[in-house]
Amino acid sequence: MLTCERCGTTAPLQFVACPKCLALFHAKELTALAAQADSLEKNGDILGGLETLRSMERLLPPTSKQAVALHARITALEPRAAKQPGAPSKAPKWLAGLGAVGLALWKFGAPLLVLLSKGKLLLFGLMKLPTLLSFFVSAALWNDGSKGIAIPLVILGSIYVHEMGHTWAFRRYGIAVSSPMFVPGFGAFVRGSHYPKSPQAAGDVALSGPVWGGVSGLITLGLGLALSQTWLCGAAVLIAEVNLFNLFPVWQLDGSRATQCLSKQQVLVLSVVALVGGALAGSPMSLLAGAGLLARRWVRAPVGEGDRRTFFLFLGLLAGLLVLRVGAHLAM
């Protein structure tokens, strides 16, 4: 039991505030943590500061003024975490000047640079027994009848890279994340200890998966062309479709997370691009995503002005995946 120092009222251990006088049970610990976060931020350790601030959330009533102020501080600090030493640098000015296309080129190129320079990141999940077992169970249950297990391994490998994109993004913001887990017949998922609060960080985490998945599709297409293996080009088509499906804004899919960071107008523009682009490219999943985005414009519509960076990244991602789909289809 906890005892309030102000009025002497006792409460169960799970309480964070006195039920009688509303005094905080962990006031001293919160003060110490706040001072520690200030020191870490002052010394340039943004990730350490964020970790400390997040540890304070469980010690505060969710609707208290202190919790609201803490939420605002974390939201303001998260975008700075991606600029820490070792984080990917900003896009060059000449690319930034190209708007959505430039951002897409940079975002598609950054994962490739990370994979080449920090390939050990991909071993993060492969060293976990649950990831390996669920991966091979999923592969064994998916046999296309012609290439045996080859196509399932390529597609599931792409899905794994997709999930490592989320992992990489979670880590950029100092958020602990689980290793990928495959669900036979449904794909895979990773789970962060929590989700970022700032729109920029939330959009980055949501869309980094499809971006990395798109890069794996480009690599697959490149190998298919280089080795004259049309089945690899066909696999690249499937990879593009899988990642376009993830942009459908429902449930826990990436499109749903990203849409929460956008405005109604931004969602409407994306829906038009997905529908028109899907029709021209012959992409069922782009049409599905476009229809979902159009419905989302009115059903559980997002509020606020929307994050421009997330919007342009979403727009560039749609364009990039559709180009991949068309290119792979033509190469078959």
C-alpha positions in Angstrom: 0.0 0.0 0.0 1.0 3.6 -0.6 0.6 6.3 1.9 0.1 10.0 1.0 2.6 12.2 2.6 0.1 15.1 2.5 -3.1 13.7 4.0 -2.1 10.2 5.1 -4.6 8.4 2.9 -3.6 4.9 1.8 -4.0 3.5 -1.7 -3.1 0.4 -3.7 0.4 0.2 -5.3 -1.0 0.8 -8.8 -2.2 4.3 -7.9 -0.1 7.2 -8.9 -2.1 10.0 -7.2 -3.9 10.2 -3.8 -7.6 9.5 -4.3 -8.4 12.1 -1.6 -6.1 15.1 -2.1 -4.7 14.2 -5.6 -1.1 14.6 -4.5 1.4 12.6 -6.6 2.8 9.5 -4.8 6.0 9.6 -6.9 6.6 13.4 -6.8 10.2 13.1 -5.6 11.1 10.4 -8.2 9.4 12.6 -10.9 11.5 15.6 -9.9 14.7 13.6 -10.0 13.8 12.1 -13.4 12.9 15.6 -14.8 16.3 16.9 -13.7 18.0 13.9 -15.2 16.2 14.5 -18.5 17.2 18.2 -18.5 20.8 17.2 -17.9 20.8 14.6 -20.7 19.2 17.0 -23.2 21.6 19.8 -22.2 24.5 17.5 -22.9 23.1 16.5 -26.3 21.9 13.1 -25.4 18.4 13.4 -26.9 17.7 9.7 -27.0 18.7 9.4 -23.3 16.5 12.4 -22.5 13.5 10.8 -24.3 14.0 7.5 -22.5 14.0 9.3 -19.2 10.9 11.4 -20.0 9.0 8.3 -21.2 9.8 6.5 -17.9 7.9 9.3 -16.2 4.6 8.7 -18.0 3.7 5.6 -15.9 4.1 7.7 -12.7 1.5 10.4 -13.7 -2.3 10.3 -14.1 -2.9 10.3 -17.9 -5.2 13.3 -17.8 -3.2 15.4 -15.3 -1.6 18.8 -16.2 1.8 17.3 -15.6 1.0 14.4 -18.1 -0.2 16.9 -20.7 3.0 19.0 -20.3 5.2 15.8 -20.5 3.4 14.7 -23.6 4.1 18.1 -25.2 7.7 18.0 -24.3 8.2 14.5 -25.7 6.4 15.5 -28.9 8.7 18.5 -29.3 11.9 16.4 -28.6 11.2 13.4 -30.8 12.0 15.0 -34.2 15.4 16.0 -32.8 16.2 12.4 -32.0 16.5 11.5 -35.7 19.2 14.2 -36.0 21.5 12.6 -33.4 25.0 11.7 -34.5 24.9 8.5 -36.5 21.4 9.1 -37.8 20.9 9.4 -41.5 21.6 12.9 -42.7 19.1 15.2 -44.4 18.4 15.0 -48.1 20.7 17.2 -50.2 19.3 20.6 -51.1 19.1 19.6 -54.8 16.9 16.6 -53.9 14.8 18.6 -51.4 14.0 21.0 -54.2 12.3 18.2 -56.1 9.6 18.0 -53.5 7.8 14.6 -53.2 10.0 13.0 -55.9 13.2 14.2 -54.2 12.1 13.0 -50.8 11.1 9.6 -52.3 14.5 9.2 -54.0 16.2 10.0 -50.7 14.0 7.8 -48.6 14.4 4.9 -51.0 18.1 5.5 -51.2 18.7 5.9 -47.4 17.7 2.3 -46.5 20.0 0.9 -49.2 22.9 2.9 -47.7 21.9 1.6 -44.2 21.8 -2.0 -45.5 25.2 -1.6 -47.1 26.9 0.1 -44.1 25.0 -1.6 -41.3 24.0 -4.9 -42.7 24.2 -6.4 -39.2 20.8 -4.7 -38.5 19.2 -7.4 -40.7 20.6 -10.1 -38.4 18.7 -8.6 -35.4 15.6 -10.7 -36.0 17.3 -13.7 -37.7 19.2 -14.3 -34.4 15.9 -14.8 -32.6 14.4 -18.3 -32.6 10.7 -17.2 -32.7 11.5 -15.1 -35.8 13.3 -18.0 -37.6 10.6 -20.6 -36.7 7.7 -18.4 -37.7 9.5 -17.5 -41.0 10.1 -21.1 -42.1 6.6 -22.2 -41.0 5.2 -19.4 -43.2 7.4 -20.4 -46.1 6.5 -24.1 -45.7 2.8 -23.3 -45.8 3.1 -21.2 -49.0 4.1 -23.3 -52.1 3.4 -21.7 -55.5 3.6 -25.1 -57.2 6.1 -24.1 -59.9 9.1 -22.6 -58.2 8.6 -24.6 -55.0 9.7 -22.6 -52.0 11.8 -20.0 -54.0 9.1 -17.3 -54.4 7.8 -17.7 -50.9 11.3 -17.2 -49.5 11.8 -14.1 -51.7 8.4 -12.6 -50.7 8.9 -13.4 -47.0 12.4 -12.1 -47.1 11.0 -8.8 -48.4 8.4 -8.8 -45.7 11.2 -9.3 -43.1 13.1 -6.3 -44.6 9.8 -4.3 -44.4 9.6 -5.0 -40.7 13.2 -4.2 -40.2 12.4 -0.8 -41.7 10.0 -0.2 -38.8 12.6 -1.5 -36.4 15.2 0.9 -37.7 12.8 3.8 -37.4 11.7 2.9 -33.9 15.3 2.8 -32.8 15.9 6.3 -34.3 13.5 7.7 -31.7 14.9 5.6 -28.8 12.0 3.2 -28.7 12.5 -0.4 -27.7 11.1 -2.8 -30.3 10.5 -6.5 -30.6 12.1 -8.8 -33.2 9.8 -9.5 -36.2 7.2 -12.2 -35.9 5.6 -13.9 -38.9 1.9 -14.9 -38.9 1.4 -17.6 -41.5 -1.0 -16.3 -44.2 -1.0 -12.7 -42.8 2.5 -11.4 -43.0 4.6 -10.2 -40.0 4.8 -7.5 -37.4 7.1 -5.8 -34.9 5.9 -4.2 -31.7 7.4 -1.1 -30.2 7.2 -0.5 -26.4 5.0 2.5 -27.5 4.4 4.7 -30.5 5.9 8.1 -31.2 3.9 11.1 -30.2 5.0 13.7 -32.7 3.4 13.5 -36.2 6.7 13.6 -37.9 8.1 10.7 -35.9 4.9 8.7 -36.1 4.7 9.1 -39.9 8.4 8.1 -40.2 7.9 4.9 -38.2 4.7 4.0 -40.1 6.1 4.6 -43.6 9.7 3.3 -43.1 8.4 -0.3 -43.4 6.9 0.2 -46.9 10.0 2.2 -48.0 12.3 -0.6 -47.0 10.0 -3.1 -48.5 10.0 -1.1 -51.8 13.8 -1.1 -51.8 13.8 -4.9 -51.4 11.5 -5.0 -54.4 14.0 -2.9 -56.4 16.8 -5.2 -55.5 14.7 -8.2 -56.5 13.8 -6.6 -59.8 17.5 -5.8 -60.4 18.5 -9.4 -59.7 15.8 -10.7 -62.0 17.1 -8.4 -64.9 20.7 -9.2 -64.2 20.2 -13.0 -64.0 17.4 -13.1 -66.7 15.0 -14.7 -64.2 11.5 -13.6 -65.0 10.1 -15.2 -61.9 12.1 -12.7 -59.8 10.5 -9.9 -61.8 7.2 -11.5 -60.9 8.2 -11.6 -57.3 9.0 -7.9 -57.5 5.4 -7.2 -58.7 4.1 -9.1 -55.7 6.4 -7.2 -53.4 5.1 -3.9 -54.7 1.5 -5.0 -54.3 2.2 -6.2 -50.7 3.6 -2.8 -49.7 0.8 -1.0 -51.5 -1.7 -3.1 -49.5 0.0 -1.9 -46.3 -1.0 1.7 -47.2 -4.7 0.7 -46.8 -5.8 2.9 -43.9 -7.4 0.3 -41.6 -6.6 -1.5 -38.4 -2.9 -1.7 -37.6 -1.7 -1.3 -41.2 0.9 1.3 -42.0 -1.5 3.4 -43.9 -3.8 3.8 -40.9 -0.9 5.0 -38.7 0.4 7.4 -41.3 -3.1 8.8 -42.1 -3.5 9.9 -38.5 -0.6 12.4 -39.1 -2.3 14.0 -42.1 -5.1 16.5 -42.8 -8.3 15.8 -44.6 -7.1 17.6 -47.7 -3.8 15.6 -47.8 -5.7 12.3 -47.5 -8.0 13.3 -50.4 -5.0 14.1 -52.6 -3.4 10.8 -51.7 -6.6 8.9 -52.5 -6.8 10.5 -56.0 -3.2 9.6 -56.7 -3.6 6.0 -55.5 -6.8 5.6 -57.5 -5.6 7.2 -60.8 -2.1 5.6 -60.4 -3.5 2.2 -59.6 -5.8 2.3 -62.6 -2.9 3.3 -65.0 -0.5 0.7 -63.5 -3.1 -2.1 -63.2 -2.5 -2.4 -59.4 -5.4 -3.9 -57.4 -3.8 -2.9 -54.1 -3.3 0.7 -55.1 -6.9 0.9 -56.0 -7.8 -0.7 -52.7 -5.6 1.7 -50.8 -7.1 4.6 -52.8 -10.6 3.6 -52.0 -9.7 3.2 -48.3 -8.1 6.7 -48.2 -11.1 8.2 -49.9 -13.4 6.6 -47.3 -11.1 7.7 -44.5 -11.4 11.3 -45.7 -14.9 11.2 -44.3 -15.0 8.2 -41.9 -12.9 8.8 -38.8 -11.4 11.7 -40.7 -8.0 13.0 -39.4 -8.0 16.4 -37.7 -5.5 19.2 -37.7 -3.3 20.7 -40.4 -1.3 17.5 -41.1 2.4 16.9 -41.2 3.9 18.0 -44.6 6.8 15.7 -44.3 4.6 12.6 -43.8 2.4 13.7 -46.7 5.2 14.1 -49.2 6.8 10.8 -48.0 3.4 9.0 -48.5 3.0 10.6 -51.9 6.5 9.7 -53.0 6.1 6.2 -51.7 2.9 5.7 -53.7 4.6 6.9 -56.8 7.7 4.7 -56.2 5.8 1.5 -55.5 3.7 2.0 -58.6 6.7 2.6 -60.8 8.3 -0.5 -59.3 5.1 -2.5 -60.1 5.0 -1.3 -63.7 8.7 -1.8 -64.3 8.6 -5.3 -62.9 5.5 -6.2 -64.9 7.1 -5.1 -68.1 10.2 -7.1 -67.3 8.3 -10.3 -66.9 
